[in-house]
Structure formats: structure tokens, C-alpha cells
């Protein structure tokens, strides 16, 4: 299927839909089927054609602006709105009326975002992606989403998706997955009624006696003070004092830009407080995915004043030539104060050059939610991925009362103010 075939099909869709959306049903179904079976180059051509040819025509918009008059302001605004609304917006609404149309639009936007760098008339494709995002945001508002707890007894399809979508700490075995869905663990998923077995966001929580400082503790044993049982109903409430959010994954690339994770955390906090009224502390145990990359950039920058020349030389040699340094306890002991200080600086002081918010994406997510940078954890992730991304460091972002969360969120969004506990800020 190519753009030449799309044009007459689109014309038929708009002609039939102008009489009744029901009449266009079969033609839209044909369009989706043919698009889905096209190869990548044809998909790029189709999306480029729709984005450019069904974008508002500039002369029409200019003419409507010139015709505006004070005496007919409301009517003129309506005509201008009609002239500036792209024709493909109508196509998206028609697709959304199909039985599986919402899912199709989510996947269509995922393609748009993926192909954007190589599309002709990129500015038109970007505008179409933004238009589709706005439409999807109205359909995926949190009021229309359901929070589901996923357990080992949940439908196989959703359990499999939880395993497949885990992006932070990959699930290695069925035993591993069963542990994450078992006692002293909670797995919550945001679902939409049009995509019931395809979670949009997945949140993993560990119920512990204190704020965890190691991901190994969470992934490999249930609780230092509990006996592992096969039943999720045999937890000891006396040792459940903290809820640790140790993994959150957005699963749908087509919903990028639509904030869902922050509201999922807040809704899950409410659920956990109902289930366990004695819960006192809510915190994440989060990776620091770009710390090593940032540090290597600093080490390779001749003009950096953050690290002395001797220290820079030593760290460069250690991190680039040695493959066993992380197994040497003496080296780790020497490195600890240095890396802890540099990581605290990275999280609190290093900002994204374009937005001015925290450079680290995970930090930005939790800070926007209103959390506090509470504690840095040394040797918290000894996995290969942990060493490569953050030199094994992890961080707790602490969530306090809802009032404080809201205040922190507003001051971060409006003033780019990062709230950090003294035990982190004093590392500086």
C-alpha cells in the first residue's frame, strides 16, 4: 500500500463519513488492514502523505483571518477554528469509533514517533503527532483508567505482559515473576477499557519493614523478617512499615507525553493505605540511568573544574581500562566518598540544557511528582546493568504527605527547585 492508493481511499472515507460515520466503517477497516500489512517504507510514505496533504491550507487560514470583523467575532472564530483544524483529525476520530480503533491510534502514533527522523516534511508529521497526542489525552485521562492489582492468579495474558514490559529490572525466570507477584509485593497496572489486557503503566511495590537500600534485597528475598509463603494472604502486617516503588514502566510508546505514571503512584498510595493503615513510609528505590555517562563526559572534558586533574586521570584509567575494579573491596572503599559526592552533585545541580529541570530522567519524573531526593545508596545495584548505568548507585525518592507532595511538585515545576534531604545535600 502506498500514498497513491491511500488518496482515493481517504476521499471515500470522508465522503461517506459526511453522511454518516457508520457508512465509512468498512473503508476505515480496509485502511487500517492495509496500513498494518505495509512494510516500513510504505508506512513512512503513507504517514507523510496524510500529514502534509491533510494539513490546513495556509491560504484558507489567511483568508479567514482577513475576513474577521468585530461584529461577528464568535462566528468568525468558529470559521477560523474549522479552517485551522487538520482534516486528519476527523480521520482519527473516525478510527477511534472502530472496535479496536483506540489501540490502532496508539500504535499509529508510536509509528509516527519512531519514523519521525526520516520522514519528509517533518514539521507536518510532528504537528500530526501532536494533534493525535491531544486526542489520545482526552481518551486516556486518569478518570477513565482503572487501577488493577496483578497477581499470579490474574489472566495469563496480563501476567505475560507484566513480564514482557518490565523495563527497569528484567524478569529472568517464572520463579522471579512469581516472587514479584507474591507475598509482600504488589504489582499495579493502569488499564483502559478499550485495551483491557494491555497495561499502559505498570508499578511494582515492595512492602518492607524499612526503606530499602538495595535492589538485591527486594528482588531476591521477600523480607528479612518474614517467612515466604505461597499465599498472598499470610503477610505479617506488623512488619509492613514501608512501601517501596522499585519499578515503574510505561508500556505504550504511542502515549508518550501523556502523564500517567504520577497519578498511578498516588492512586496506589491510597489503595495501600486502605489495605495497610499502619504503613508509615512511601519511597522509591530508583536507578540513576545516566550517571555513568555524565561522569565519563565530565572526565573527558578538559575544561571541567568539578574534578581535579589527578583524580580525573585516576578515574578515567579505572573506569575505562579495568574490568574487575568493582570486585576489589579496597578500590570500592576508596571510590565510595568520591562517587557519592559526584552523584549527589549530578542529581541536585546538573540540569537539562533545554528544559532547566533535572537532567536525570528518573529524577525529573519523581521530582515532578513532588518527591524529595532522600538518600543515595552505595552498591545498591550490583547487576551488570547497574554497573554500566550508575556504577551501582541507586537513590530513594521519598513521598511524604499529599499536601507536601503538591507543594514540592509546584515549586519544582514553576521554579525548578529540587528538594533534597540533608543526608544527600550534605554530601555536596
Secondary structure, DSSP 8 states (H G I E B T S, - for coil): --HHHHHHHHHHHHHHHTT-GGGGHHHHHHHHHHHHTS-HHHHHHHHHHHHHHTS--HHHHHHHHHT--GGGHHHHHHHHHHHHS-HHHHHHHHHHTSTTHHHHHHHHHHHHHHHGGG-SSHHHHHHHHHHHHHHHHHHS-GGGEEEEE--TTS-HHHHHHHHHH--SS---SHHHHHHHTSTTEEEEEEEETTBTTS-SEEEEEEEESS----HHHHHH-S-TTS---S-TT---GGG--EEEEEEEEE--GGGTTS--HHHHHHHHHHHHHHH-TT--EEEE-B--TTHHHHHHHHHT-TT--SS-HHHHHHHHHHHHH-SSGGG-HHHHHHHHHHHHHHHHHHHHH-B-TTT-SBSSHHHHHHHHHT-EEEEEETT---SHHHHHHHTT-EEEEEE--HHHHHHHHHHHHHH----B-HHHHTT-
